[in-house]
Every structure is written in structure tokens, then in C-alpha cells.
Amino acid sequence: MNSEGGVALDLAQAGWRKPRRSQANGNCVEVADGFPGIVPVRDSKNPDAALVLPMETWNAFVAHLKD
């Protein structure tokens, strides 16, 4: 567990990927696959910090972007 009482998630070996439409300037959102029920997300400019979202939240976010 981490100091906030949540479960610590080791993302050191995560396979991060950028969207197919990402720009060459390096300003990208990256996601890591392979974590059941959650989606780790990070800013490519700050790879040491990640936001971990429930899959339902990520799916709603992506659906909103597509609208």
C-alpha cells in the first residue's frame, strides 16, 4: 500500500504507447496496456508521474473526445 492507503502500482516495466496521431514534437499522452480494469496515463514530457484511471472512466473520456 502507498502512503494514501491505496495499492502501490509498479509501472517501471509498463509498455507505454502513444496514440497513432501523436505529433513529432513530443507533447503526447501515453497509456500503458496490460493492467486489468485500469488504464495508467502519463504525459510524455513528465514520464515519472502517472494517473491511473478506472477503465470505465478512460472509456468515457475517449468517447467524449470522439464526439
C-alpha positions in Angstrom: 0.0 0.0 0.0 1.1 3.6 -0.6 1.0 6.4 1.9 -2.5 7.4 0.9 -3.8 3.9 1.8 -4.1 2.8 -1.9 -2.4 -0.1 -3.5 1.0 0.8 -5.0 1.3 0.0 -8.7 4.7 -0.7 -10.2 4.8 1.0 -13.6 8.6 0.6 -14.1 8.2 -2.1 -16.7 5.0 -0.9 -18.2 4.8 -0.9 -22.0 3.8 2.7 -22.7 2.4 3.7 -26.1 1.5 6.9 -27.8 -1.6 7.5 -29.9 -1.2 6.9 -33.6 -2.0 10.5 -34.3 0.6 11.9 -31.9 2.8 14.8 -33.0 6.5 14.6 -33.5 7.1 17.4 -31.0 6.9 15.0 -28.1 3.8 16.5 -26.5 1.8 13.3 -26.1 -0.4 11.5 -23.7 0.9 7.9 -23.3 -1.1 4.9 -22.0 0.0 1.5 -20.7 -1.8 -1.7 -21.6 -1.9 -4.9 -19.6 -3.5 -3.7 -16.3 -6.9 -5.3 -16.0 -9.6 -2.8 -15.1 -7.4 0.3 -15.1 -5.5 2.5 -17.5 -2.3 4.2 -16.5 -1.9 7.5 -18.3 1.1 9.9 -18.4 2.4 13.0 -20.1 5.3 12.1 -22.3 7.2 15.2 -21.1 6.9 14.0 -17.4 7.2 10.2 -17.6 7.8 9.9 -13.8 4.2 10.8 -12.9 1.2 8.8 -14.0 -2.5 9.0 -13.4 -4.3 5.7 -13.0 -7.9 5.7 -14.2 -10.6 3.0 -13.9 -11.3 1.5 -17.3 -14.9 2.9 -17.2 -13.5 6.5 -16.7 -11.0 6.1 -19.6 -13.7 4.7 -21.9 -16.0 7.7 -21.1 -13.1 10.1 -21.7 -12.2 8.6 -25.1 -15.9 8.5 -26.1 -16.2 12.2 -25.2 -13.1 13.0 -27.3 -14.7 11.2 -30.3 -17.9 13.2 -30.0 
